[in-house]
Amino acid sequence: MSEETLPAVRLNAPLVRPNALVGALARVREGAAAIRRYAPTEARRNRVLYAGWPLIILGTMPFAAAIAVASDIPVGQAVSGALAAWAVAGLPITAVLFGAVSGAGLRGPAEDAEAPLPLSPRQRAFGALAAASAAFLGNAALVAALVAATSHDAGELLSGIASLGNWGSVAGYVGAMGAVAACSVAWLTTASFTAAYAASHAVLGGVAALVGGTLLMLPLGAGAALFINHAPELAMPFLAAAVASSAVSAGAAGLALAKTAPLAARSARLSWAKASLLSVLTLSGSLGAWPAFWNAGRAVKARLEQPWGGWDKKDSLQSQREKRLEGLMEGLGGRLVRETPAGTVVLLPGSDPALGELVRRGRGGFERVTRAFFDLDGRVWAEVRAPFVEGQATVRTIWTGDGKGPLTRYLTLPPDMELEVYGGRAAVDTSPYDYSDDSYILLDPAKPPLLKRQ
């Protein structure tokens, strides 16, 4: 190769060739700068809503206090209730409202007036969404500050909800629930904005977001109730799935907005196929949350259906109350079994609650075995408590048998009596809070005693 050709080839070539990644990053920076420049314009357009909403939040505090005074309710309790309502329901509604109003406001006269601006439809849309999100964050910070400054009860309530009642793992649970809440609110804001922007109607956008939000939050809320009622210590895998689901939902809603903005700006009609695809994309996270909920239900039922020893009432400080368990174990819904070397003997079959019942009711809402033991003759005695009903005395029954098969019903206990062990024999304690020997009636397996309410 000659000396003339080598410099000509190398000097005319660029030292660094731009690649697709560099170009993409440059476009992202340019778009982010355009969004930052446009967001203040959107904030000024909706300044009455964004500036007035904090006054509404603050105004509910004296209003709640006035209602408390008129109803003879402690003022602090009323304020705590109002703040908890804002945190649980008011802020999600605020996210939907801000997103819908901002999305609808970009269409019509505003769209024509801002046509000369050197902004793409996507940049205008995401700039307006950024302004709505910033306004929402300001209101969320206000509610958080009010809870921290004025209401210990509201803070305890929200911490209890976020930890699913599992106070041993508050930090991890609260962090996971906080991530779920943040992603869900981001989804509500983006979905309501996208729907209102596409339909040019704030009400339609808000309704669409509320319907979609219900689909998103229903499995998450049901799963949280399931663990609060029965097994909060098992909730972390479900919470991880909930975080992933809500994060996917928020990202999918942003992608749907990016696809919708150019079409809406051109007033292009969406085909049913494309509209359905965008709707499914927006709801993809919630669709993924349902399998996580069903899996959580199976895990909880498997945990509750595994027998466990629950007879720890009267302790061993009283030597006469000997307790011989010999493999007696309780399961879900009043199930009682005996574990033997030959296998499991079902003494009481109990019930098999549906998943919906487990979500609605805690353990007190199901039949439970509250006492079980062998007497000195080898007979099994068990006390079964009926589900708790508000305002009614809890019905308890005694069952007995030889331990080789199902137990038979022995008698129904009056509300103020309990089955106990006395000197190795089954007895009825007629005064559970009186530890004298005179309060016990020994039970004859062949002849139930006639018990009268004390």
N, C-alpha and C positions, 0 to 999 in steps of 0.2 A: 504494500500500500504506500502511495506517495505521500510526501509531507504536505502537499496542497490539499488533498482530499480529507485527511484526518481532522484538521481543525474545522473545516467547513461543515462536516457532518455533526461533530460534537457541539460546536458553538451555536449552531442554529437550533438545537433541540432544547426543550425546557428542562431545567435541572430537576424540578419536581412536578410530576404529572398529577393534577387534581383527580381524586377518585370519587366514587359515589358517596362514600361516608362523609368526606369533607364537604361535599356539596349539600348533603342532607343536613349536616350540622349547621351550615351557613343559613339554610332556609329556616331551620328551627329558630336560630337566633334572630333572624329577621322577623319571623312571625311573632316571637315573644315580645320583641320591641314594639311591633305594631299593636299587639294586644295591650301592652302597658300604656301606650299613648292613647288608645281608644277608651280604656276603662274609665278614666275620669269623665269623659263625655257621657257615658251611660250613667254614671253615678249622679251627675248633675240632672239628667233627664228624670230620674226617679228619686230626687232628693227629698221630696215630701214624704214618700213611703219610707225611705231608709232612715231619715232623721226622726220621723214621728213614731216609728215602731218601738224604740227604746222607751219613749214616754208612755206608750201603752203598757209595756211590761212594768214600769215603775208605778203606773197608776193602779194596777191590780193589787198592789200591796195594801194601800189604805182602804181599798174597796173590800178586800178580804177581811181586814181588821174591823171595818164597820159591820160587816155581816156577822162576824164573831161576837161583837159586843151586843148586837141586836138579838142574837140567838143564844146568848149566855154560854159561849164557847171560848176557851182560852185563846187570846189573840195570837200568841206564838204558834199554837197548833194550826190556826187558820192560815197564817203566813207560810208556815212550813208546807201545808197542803197546796197552797197556790204556787209556791216555787217548785215543788215536786211535779205539779201538773204542767208547768212551763217546761221543765226539763224533759219529761216523758212524752208529752203530746204537743205542747206549744211550739217547741223548736222545730220538730218535723213539719208542722203546718206552716211555720215561718219559712222554711226552706222551699216548700212547694209554692207558697205565695210569691216569694221573691223571684224564683225561677220563672214562674208562669207570667208574671207581670213584665219582667225584663224581656222574655222571649217574644211575647206579643207586641211589645213596644218597638221592636226593631222593624216591624212591617208597617205598611201604609205610609202615612206622611213622613215619618222618620226615615224610611227607606229611600224615598224620593229625594229628601233634602240632603241625605248623606251620600248620594250616588257619586258626586264628584270627588269624594275622598279617595286617596290612593290606597284603598283597603279591599282585600278580597272578602267575599261573604263569610268564609271561615274565620278570618281575623276579626270581623265585626261581631260574629256570633260568640266566639270565645272571649273577646274583650268584654262584651256585655255580661257573659256568664261569670267572668272573673269579678266584675263589679258586684254582681248579685251575691256571689260567694263571700266576698270581703264584707259586705253589709251583714250577711248572716253571721259570720264569725264574730263580728262586733256585738251582735245581740246575744250570741251564745256566751261570749266572755262576760257580758253583763249579768246573765242569769247565774253563771258560775260564781262570779264575785258576790252576788247577793246570797247565794247558798252558803258560801264560805264565811261571810261576814255576819249574817243575821239568823241563820237557821241550822242549828245542830241536828234537829230531828230530820230535816229534809236531806242533809248530808248522810246521816245514818241510813235513811231509807234507800237513797240512791246507791250507797255502797253495798247495802244488802242485796239489792237487785243485781248490781253488777257482779257481785261475788257469787250469785246463785245460792246464797245462804251458806256457803262453804268458807267460814271465816279462817280456816287454816291455810287457805291459799288465796288470800285477798289480792295480793299484788299481781300475781299471774292472771287471775280471773278478771280483775278490773281492767288490766291492760288489754286483754283480749276483747272484752266487751266494749271498751273504749274504741278499739280499732273497728269493731263491727259497727258501732254507732257512727263513727266518722265516715266510713265508707258508705253506709246507708244514707246518711244525710247528703253526701256528695251525689249519690245516685238520685235522690229525690229532687235535688236542685237541678241537675242536668236533665233528667227525664222530663220534668215539668217545663223546663226551658225549651227543650227540643220539640215537645208536643205543641206547646203554645206557638212557637216560631213557625212550625210547619202548618198549623191550622189558622194562624193569624188570630187566635182567640185565647185569651188568658184563662177563661173558665174551663174551656175544653182541655187545655193543657194541664190545669190543676187537677181536674177530675181524672184524666188519664194517668197522671203521676200517682194519685191516691190509690187508684185501682191497682196499678203496677206495684206500688209500695206495699199494698196489702198482700199481694202474691209473694213479694220478697220477704216481708217480715213475718208472715204467718208461720212458715216452718221454723224460723229462728226463734220467734216468741214461744211457739209450742215446745220446741226442744228445751228452751230455758225453763219453762214451767215444769216440764217433765223431770229435769234434774233437780230443781228446787224442791219438788215434792218428794223425791225418792232417793236420789243418789248424786248429790252435788259433787262428790269426790271423783266421779267418773266423767265429768263434763269437759275436761280439757281437749280430748280428741274432737268432740263435737264443736267446741269453740274454735279450734284450728280450722275445721271445715267451714264454719260460719264466717271467719275472717276471710278465707279464700273466696267464698261465695260472694260476699259483699264487695270485696275488692274487684273481682271479675265483673260484677254488676256495674260498679262505678266506671271502670275502664270501658266496658261495652257501651254504656250510655254516651260516653265521650266520643267513641268511634261512630256511633249512630248519628250524633250531632254533626261530626265532620262529613259524613256522607249526605246528610239531609240539607245542610246549609246551602250548598251551591244549587241544589234542585229547587229549594224554596225561593231563593233569590231570583231564579229565572221563572218563577211561578209555574214550574213544570209539574204536570199531574203525575202523581205516583201511581203506578200500577198496583193491583191488589197483591201481586207476587212480591214486588219490591217493598210495599208497605208491611206485609206480613214478615218478610225477612228482617226488616229493620226493627219491628216489634219484638221478634224472637231474639234478635241480637241484644236489644235493650234488657230483655228479661232473662238473658242466659244465666246470669248468676243466681236468680231466684229459682230457675228450673233446676240448677245444680244443688240448691239447698234442700230440696225435698228428699233426694236419696240420703243425704246426711241425717235428716230427721228420722227417716224410717230405720236407718242403721242404729241411731241413738236409741230408738224405741226397743229394738231387738236387744241391745246391750243392757239396757235397764231391766227389761223383763228377765233376761238370763240371770242377771245379778240377784233380782228379787226372788226368783224361783229356786235359787240354790238354797237348801235348808240352812238355817242358822239357829244358834241357841239364844233364846231371848228370855230366859227365866231368871231374872236377877232382882226380883222384888225384895222380899224380906231377906236380909243378909245373914251371914253365919254367926253374928253376935249372939243369937239365941240358939243354943245348942240343940234344943228339942226340935227345931225346924230343919231336920235333915233333908237334903235334896239329892235324890238319886235320878240322874238324867238318863244314863245308859243309852245314849244315841238318839234321844228324842230331839228333833229339830223342826223348826217352823219355816214355811215358805210363804209365797205371795198369796194373799186373799184367804188366810185362815187354813192353809195347808199344813198338816202335821204328819211327819213320817218318822219311822224308826229305822236307823241304820244298823243292820246286822251283818255278820260274816256271810250269810247266804244271800244278802241283797237288801233292797229297800222295801219296807212294809209301809203301805199307805194307811194311816190311821184316820185321818180326816182329809178328804180330797180338796177341800177349799174351793175357790173359784178361779177363773181365768179372765181377769179384767181385760177389756179391749184397750187399745193404745189411747184412744180418746179419753177413756175414763181415768187412765193414769195421768194424763195431762191435766184434767180438771180437778182431780182429788188427790190429796196426800195420803199417807199411810192410815191416818185416822178415818178416812172415808171408806175403808174396806174392812171386812171381817178379819179379826186378828186373834191368834192364840196368845193369851196373856199369862197362863199358868200351864205347866205340864210336868208330871213327875210319875215315878213308880212308887207305890207304897210297899210296905214290908212283905206283902203277900204277892208281889209281882204284878199287880194290876196297874194299868195306866189311867191316870186322871188328867183331865184337861179342862181349862176354862176358856171359853170362846166369847169374845166381845163383838157385838154387832157393830156395823158402821155408825160413826157418830152423826147424830142429827141435831141441829141447833134447836134448843128449846125443849128437847125431849130427853128423858132418862135413858142411859145406854143399857141395852138389854144384854145380859151375860148368862150363858148356859154352861152347865157342867156335863162333860161326856166321860164315859169310862169304858173299859174293855180289858181283855187279857193281854193285849199288846201283840197278838199274833194276826190280827185282822182289823177291820174298821171298828171304830168305837161307836157306842150307842148313846143316845141322849139320856141323861140321868135326871136332871131337874133344871129349872130356871131360877136364877138367883135374884133376890130383891136387890135394888140398886145400891144399898149400903152394906152389902156383904161380899166376901171374897172367898175363893177356894184357897186353902193353905195346907201345909204339912204340919201335923202335930204328933210328936212322938213316933214318927214313921208311918202315921196313918193319915188318910185324907180327912179333912175337916173343913167346916165352914166357919170362917172368922166373922162373927156377927158384929164385931167392933174393930175394924182394921187399924184404927189409930189407938186402940187400947191394948196394951201388951200383957194384960192379966190372963191367967189360965181359964177364967170363967167365961171368956168370950168365944170358946171353941165348941162346936158341935161335931162329934165324930160321925162319919158317914158309913152306913151299911150298904154295900153294893146291891143287896137284894131288896132294900126298902128305903127309898128316899124319905128324908124327914120332911115334916110340914113346917116350912119357914114363914115367919111373918115379918113384915117390914118393921124395923125398929123405930 
